[in-house]
């Protein structure tokens, strides 16, 4: 009997050992979600989406600074138009990198320095008048970045001639140039980190814990969609949280017809990222969509993409100027918000539950 018991014990230990090994490759004790090739997904995110997007944006902000130098050296209407066109192009390019608020971008408050709005226009005027300011201070978030360029290139006069006349002042020229240089220098810093060691740090961190790259970027992605796309571009201007429409909260408030283009580019960037589409658009790789399909949640992946289609279709009803939309027919803006909110539920509740990822941020709107 003793001999039979020893045999059963050994068999039990062997079975237990084999069961542990079958939990999946590269896991830390989890189940099916951890056997998905997170490393391949991180490589696709880094090499085909994030790094090319930042590289493109860096080229764009360098051109922005170069044209600002040209305009401030020779303030003509022709140079103003050229600079304004580049400003719009760079602002659209910014929408392709804005969601990637991690690593150096998070460390230097990249997104807050480049795109906190509405602009504190009166403070900008005070700083220009005094000629004394420090754009590196967090207290100056609302006095620089693209919102400041929007104001300085569109909002300080009713005509191009009036705007150009403002730049007879050295203080205006200096402030415009300093804002443009800061956008470019911060972008260079973030781009350099991705071109350097941070790419490898990001890709190698395949842990399924809250500190792993997949979990962190998933949180950043959903927070961006909820707080900056849904609330920032649509919710606050439409007054959905206060009951009162607020045109001043529109992104690119001083530009005539730029705000909808910014919204559409940001939306498309989140769609492409969900589907693992490369920045160049030439290929797709491992993604949230493939991750869900691996987990046999094709239904959820399909629901999310269907809702993206609904959001894009609804956006065709928006005026090219979201400021005009808010002022003339805010119901279209509120409808846009409702469709975005449906996607928040799919991403923030259903997707993260399927992926076994915890949300670790708190949205200030309480939903």
C-alpha positions as CSV (number, residue, x, y, z in Angstrom):
1,X,0.0,0.0,0.0
2,X,2.9,2.4,0.9
3,X,4.5,1.7,-2.4
4,X,1.3,2.4,-4.3
5,X,0.9,5.7,-2.4
6,X,4.4,6.8,-3.4
7,X,3.6,6.1,-7.0
8,X,0.4,8.2,-6.8
9,X,2.3,11.1,-5.2
10,X,5.0,11.2,-7.8
11,X,2.4,11.1,-10.6
12,X,0.5,13.9,-8.9
13,X,3.7,16.1,-8.8
14,X,4.5,15.4,-12.4
15,X,0.9,16.3,-13.4
16,X,1.1,19.6,-11.4
17,X,4.4,20.5,-13.0
18,X,3.1,19.9,-16.5
19,X,0.0,21.9,-15.8
20,X,2.1,24.9,-14.7
21,X,4.2,24.8,-17.9
22,X,1.0,24.7,-20.0
23,X,-0.1,28.2,-18.8
24,X,1.5,29.6,-21.9
25,X,4.8,31.0,-23.2
26,X,6.1,34.2,-21.6
27,X,3.5,34.4,-19.0
28,X,3.5,35.5,-15.4
29,X,0.9,33.1,-14.2
30,X,-2.1,34.3,-16.3
31,X,-4.3,32.4,-18.6
32,X,-5.2,32.7,-22.3
33,X,-4.7,36.4,-22.7
34,X,-1.0,36.1,-21.9
35,X,-0.3,33.6,-24.6
36,X,-1.0,36.3,-27.2
37,X,2.3,37.5,-28.7
38,X,2.4,40.9,-27.0
39,X,6.0,41.4,-28.1
40,X,5.0,41.3,-31.8
41,X,2.2,43.8,-31.1
42,X,4.5,46.1,-29.3
43,X,6.9,45.9,-32.3
44,X,4.2,46.8,-34.7
45,X,3.0,49.7,-32.5
46,X,6.6,51.1,-32.1
47,X,8.2,50.4,-35.5
48,X,5.2,50.8,-37.9
49,X,3.1,53.4,-36.1
50,X,4.6,55.5,-33.3
51,X,8.2,56.0,-34.4
52,X,7.2,56.9,-38.0
53,X,4.5,59.2,-36.7
54,X,6.9,61.1,-34.5
55,X,9.5,61.2,-37.2
56,X,7.0,62.8,-39.6
57,X,5.9,65.2,-36.9
58,X,9.5,66.3,-36.2
59,X,10.0,67.1,-39.9
60,X,6.7,69.1,-39.8
61,X,7.7,71.1,-36.7
62,X,11.1,71.9,-38.2
63,X,9.4,73.3,-41.3
64,X,7.1,75.2,-38.9
65,X,10.1,76.8,-37.1
66,X,11.9,77.5,-40.4
67,X,8.9,79.4,-41.8
68,X,8.4,81.3,-38.6
69,X,12.0,82.4,-38.8
70,X,11.3,83.6,-42.4
71,X,8.2,85.4,-41.4
72,X,9.6,87.2,-38.4
73,X,12.6,88.2,-40.5
74,X,10.4,89.5,-43.2
75,X,6.7,90.0,-42.1
76,X,4.8,90.1,-45.3
77,X,1.3,88.8,-46.2
78,X,2.9,86.2,-48.5
79,X,5.1,84.9,-45.7
80,X,2.1,85.0,-43.3
81,X,0.0,82.8,-45.6
82,X,2.9,80.3,-46.0
83,X,3.4,80.1,-42.3
84,X,-0.3,79.7,-41.6
85,X,-0.5,76.9,-44.1
86,X,2.4,75.1,-42.4
87,X,0.8,75.7,-39.0
88,X,-2.4,74.0,-40.1
89,X,-0.4,71.1,-41.6
90,X,1.7,70.6,-38.4
91,X,-1.4,70.9,-36.2
92,X,-3.0,68.0,-38.2
93,X,0.2,66.0,-37.9
94,X,0.1,66.5,-34.2
95,X,-3.1,64.5,-34.1
96,X,-1.2,61.4,-35.1
97,X,1.1,61.5,-32.1
98,X,-1.1,63.1,-29.4
99,X,-2.3,59.8,-28.0
100,X,1.2,58.4,-27.3
101,X,1.7,60.2,-24.0
102,X,4.3,57.9,-22.4
103,X,8.0,57.8,-21.9
104,X,9.7,61.1,-22.7
105,X,6.4,62.6,-23.9
106,X,4.8,62.0,-20.5
107,X,8.0,63.2,-18.7
108,X,8.1,66.6,-20.4
109,X,4.3,67.2,-20.5
110,X,4.6,67.1,-24.3
111,X,0.8,67.2,-25.0
112,X,0.0,69.8,-22.4
113,X,2.7,72.2,-23.6
114,X,1.7,71.7,-27.3
115,X,-2.1,71.7,-27.1
116,X,-3.8,73.0,-23.9
117,X,-6.9,75.0,-24.9
118,X,-8.7,77.3,-24.7
119,X,-5.8,79.7,-24.9
120,X,-5.3,82.3,-22.2
121,X,-5.2,85.1,-24.8
122,X,-5.1,88.0,-22.4
123,X,-2.1,86.4,-20.6
124,X,-0.4,86.0,-24.0
125,X,-0.9,89.7,-24.7
126,X,0.4,90.6,-21.3
127,X,3.5,88.5,-21.8
128,X,4.1,90.0,-25.3
129,X,3.7,93.5,-23.9
130,X,6.1,92.9,-21.0
131,X,8.6,90.9,-23.1
132,X,9.1,88.8,-20.0
133,X,8.0,85.1,-19.9
134,X,9.2,81.6,-19.3
135,X,7.5,79.0,-21.6
136,X,9.1,76.2,-19.7
137,X,6.9,76.7,-16.7
138,X,3.8,74.5,-16.3
139,X,1.9,77.6,-15.4
140,X,2.3,78.6,-19.0
141,X,0.5,75.6,-20.5
142,X,-2.3,77.8,-21.8
143,X,0.0,80.5,-23.2
144,X,1.8,78.5,-25.9
145,X,1.7,75.6,-28.3
146,X,-0.6,75.3,-31.3
147,X,-3.4,77.3,-29.6
148,X,-1.0,80.2,-29.2
149,X,0.1,80.0,-32.9
150,X,-3.6,79.8,-33.9
151,X,-4.2,83.1,-32.1
152,X,-1.0,84.8,-33.3
153,X,-1.6,83.9,-37.0
154,X,-5.4,84.3,-37.1
155,X,-6.7,86.1,-34.1
156,X,-4.8,89.4,-33.7
157,X,-6.4,91.2,-36.7
158,X,-9.4,91.0,-39.0
159,X,-7.3,90.9,-42.2
160,X,-3.9,89.6,-43.2
161,X,-2.7,93.2,-43.5
162,X,-3.8,94.0,-39.9
163,X,-2.1,90.8,-38.6
164,X,1.2,91.6,-40.5
165,X,1.1,95.1,-39.0
166,X,1.3,93.6,-35.5
167,X,4.6,92.1,-36.3
168,X,6.3,95.5,-36.7
169,X,6.6,95.0,-32.9
170,X,9.7,93.1,-31.9
171,X,7.9,91.7,-28.9
172,X,5.3,90.0,-31.2
173,X,8.0,88.7,-33.4
174,X,9.9,87.3,-30.5
175,X,6.9,85.6,-28.9
176,X,5.8,84.0,-32.1
177,X,9.3,82.7,-32.7
178,X,9.7,81.4,-29.2
179,X,6.4,79.5,-29.3
180,X,7.4,77.9,-32.6
181,X,10.9,77.0,-31.4
182,X,9.5,75.4,-28.2
183,X,7.1,73.2,-30.2
184,X,10.0,72.0,-32.3
185,X,12.4,71.5,-29.5
186,X,10.0,69.5,-27.4
187,X,9.1,67.4,-30.4
188,X,12.8,66.8,-31.1
189,X,13.3,65.6,-27.6
190,X,10.4,63.1,-27.7
191,X,11.3,62.0,-31.2
192,X,15.0,61.4,-30.2
193,X,13.9,59.2,-27.3
194,X,11.9,56.9,-29.6
195,X,14.8,56.9,-32.1
196,X,17.1,55.9,-29.2
197,X,16.8,53.5,-26.3
198,X,13.2,54.1,-25.4
199,X,12.0,52.1,-28.4
200,X,13.7,48.9,-27.1
201,X,12.6,49.6,-23.5
202,X,9.0,49.9,-24.7
203,X,9.1,46.8,-26.9
204,X,10.8,44.5,-24.4
205,X,8.4,45.3,-21.6
206,X,5.9,42.5,-22.5
207,X,4.7,42.0,-18.9
208,X,0.9,41.7,-18.5
209,X,1.1,43.7,-15.3
210,X,0.0,47.3,-14.9
211,X,3.6,48.4,-15.6
212,X,3.8,46.5,-18.9
213,X,3.8,48.5,-22.1
214,X,0.6,46.9,-23.4
215,X,-1.3,47.8,-20.2
216,X,0.2,51.3,-20.1
217,X,-0.5,52.2,-23.7
218,X,-4.0,50.7,-23.6
219,X,-4.8,53.1,-20.7
220,X,-3.2,56.0,-22.6
221,X,-5.2,55.1,-25.7
222,X,-8.5,54.9,-24.0
223,X,-7.9,58.0,-21.9
224,X,-7.0,59.9,-25.0
225,X,-10.2,58.8,-26.8
226,X,-12.3,59.6,-23.8
227,X,-10.8,62.8,-22.4
228,X,-9.2,64.5,-25.4
229,X,-11.2,63.3,-28.4
230,X,-14.7,62.8,-27.0
231,X,-14.6,65.5,-24.3
232,X,-12.0,67.9,-25.5
233,X,-12.9,68.2,-29.2
234,X,-16.7,67.7,-28.9
235,X,-18.0,67.5,-25.3
236,X,-16.7,70.8,-23.8
237,X,-17.6,73.0,-26.9
238,X,-21.0,71.5,-27.1
239,X,-21.6,72.1,-23.4
240,X,-22.6,68.5,-22.7
241,X,-21.3,68.7,-19.2
242,X,-22.7,72.1,-18.3
243,X,-25.8,72.5,-20.5
244,X,-24.4,75.6,-22.1
245,X,-22.6,75.5,-25.5
246,X,-19.1,77.0,-25.2
247,X,-17.5,78.0,-28.6
248,X,-14.3,79.3,-26.9
249,X,-13.5,75.6,-26.0
250,X,-13.3,74.6,-29.7
251,X,-9.8,73.5,-30.8
252,X,-8.3,76.0,-33.3
253,X,-10.8,78.6,-32.2
254,X,-9.3,81.4,-34.2
255,X,-8.9,79.4,-37.5
256,X,-11.7,79.6,-40.0
257,X,-12.2,76.0,-41.0
258,X,-9.6,73.8,-39.2
259,X,-11.3,72.3,-36.1
260,X,-13.3,69.6,-37.9
261,X,-10.1,68.5,-39.8
262,X,-8.3,68.1,-36.5
263,X,-11.2,66.1,-35.1
264,X,-11.3,63.8,-38.1
265,X,-7.5,63.2,-38.1
266,X,-7.5,62.4,-34.4
267,X,-10.4,60.0,-34.9
268,X,-8.8,58.3,-37.9
269,X,-5.6,57.9,-35.9
270,X,-7.4,56.1,-33.1
271,X,-9.2,53.9,-35.7
272,X,-5.9,53.0,-37.4
273,X,-4.2,52.2,-34.1
274,X,-7.0,49.9,-33.0
275,X,-6.6,48.0,-36.2
276,X,-2.8,48.0,-36.2
277,X,-2.5,50.0,-39.4
278,X,0.9,51.4,-40.1
279,X,1.5,55.1,-40.2
280,X,2.3,54.8,-43.9
281,X,-1.0,53.0,-44.4
282,X,0.7,50.2,-46.4
283,X,0.3,47.4,-43.9
284,X,-1.4,46.1,-40.8
285,X,0.1,44.2,-37.9
286,X,-0.8,42.9,-34.5
287,X,-3.3,45.1,-32.8
288,X,-6.1,45.4,-30.3
289,X,-8.3,43.9,-33.1
290,X,-6.1,40.9,-33.6
291,X,-5.8,40.5,-29.8
292,X,-9.6,40.3,-29.5
293,X,-9.9,37.9,-32.4
294,X,-7.2,35.7,-30.7
295,X,-9.4,35.6,-27.7
296,X,-12.4,34.6,-29.9
297,X,-14.0,38.0,-29.3
298,X,-14.4,38.7,-33.0
299,X,-17.9,40.0,-32.1
300,X,-16.4,42.7,-29.9
301,X,-13.8,43.7,-32.5
302,X,-16.5,43.9,-35.1
303,X,-18.8,46.0,-32.7
304,X,-15.9,48.5,-32.1
305,X,-15.2,48.9,-35.8
306,X,-18.9,49.2,-36.6
307,X,-19.1,52.0,-34.0
308,X,-16.1,53.7,-35.5
309,X,-18.0,53.7,-38.8
310,X,-21.1,55.2,-37.2
311,X,-18.9,58.0,-35.6
312,X,-17.3,58.8,-39.0
313,X,-20.6,58.8,-40.7
314,X,-22.1,61.1,-38.2
315,X,-19.1,63.4,-38.5
316,X,-20.0,64.1,-42.1
317,X,-22.9,66.2,-40.8
318,X,-20.6,68.5,-38.9
319,X,-19.7,72.0,-40.2
320,X,-16.1,72.5,-41.2
321,X,-15.9,74.9,-38.3
322,X,-17.0,73.3,-35.1
323,X,-17.3,76.8,-33.7
324,X,-19.9,77.6,-36.3
325,X,-21.6,74.3,-35.6
326,X,-21.9,75.0,-31.9
327,X,-23.2,78.5,-32.6
328,X,-25.8,77.5,-35.3
329,X,-26.9,73.9,-34.5
330,X,-25.5,72.4,-31.4
331,X,-27.7,69.3,-31.7
332,X,-25.3,67.9,-34.3
333,X,-22.4,68.3,-31.8
334,X,-24.4,66.6,-29.1
335,X,-25.2,63.7,-31.4
336,X,-21.4,63.4,-32.2
337,X,-20.7,63.2,-28.5
338,X,-23.4,60.5,-28.0
339,X,-21.8,58.3,-30.6
340,X,-18.3,58.8,-29.1
341,X,-19.6,57.9,-25.7
342,X,-20.9,54.6,-27.0
343,X,-17.4,53.8,-28.2
344,X,-16.0,54.7,-24.8
345,X,-18.2,52.0,-23.2
346,X,-17.0,49.4,-25.7
347,X,-13.3,50.3,-25.2
348,X,-13.2,51.1,-21.5
349,X,-15.5,48.4,-20.3
350,X,-15.8,45.5,-22.8
351,X,-12.4,45.6,-24.4
352,X,-10.3,45.9,-21.3
353,X,-12.4,43.2,-19.6
354,X,-11.7,40.9,-22.6
355,X,-8.0,41.7,-22.5
356,X,-7.8,41.5,-18.6
357,X,-6.4,45.0,-18.4
358,X,-7.3,47.3,-15.5
359,X,-8.1,51.0,-16.1
360,X,-5.8,53.0,-13.8
361,X,-6.9,56.5,-14.6
362,X,-9.9,58.5,-13.4
363,X,-11.8,60.6,-15.9
364,X,-12.7,64.0,-14.4
365,X,-16.2,63.7,-16.0
366,X,-16.9,60.8,-13.7
367,X,-17.9,58.3,-16.5
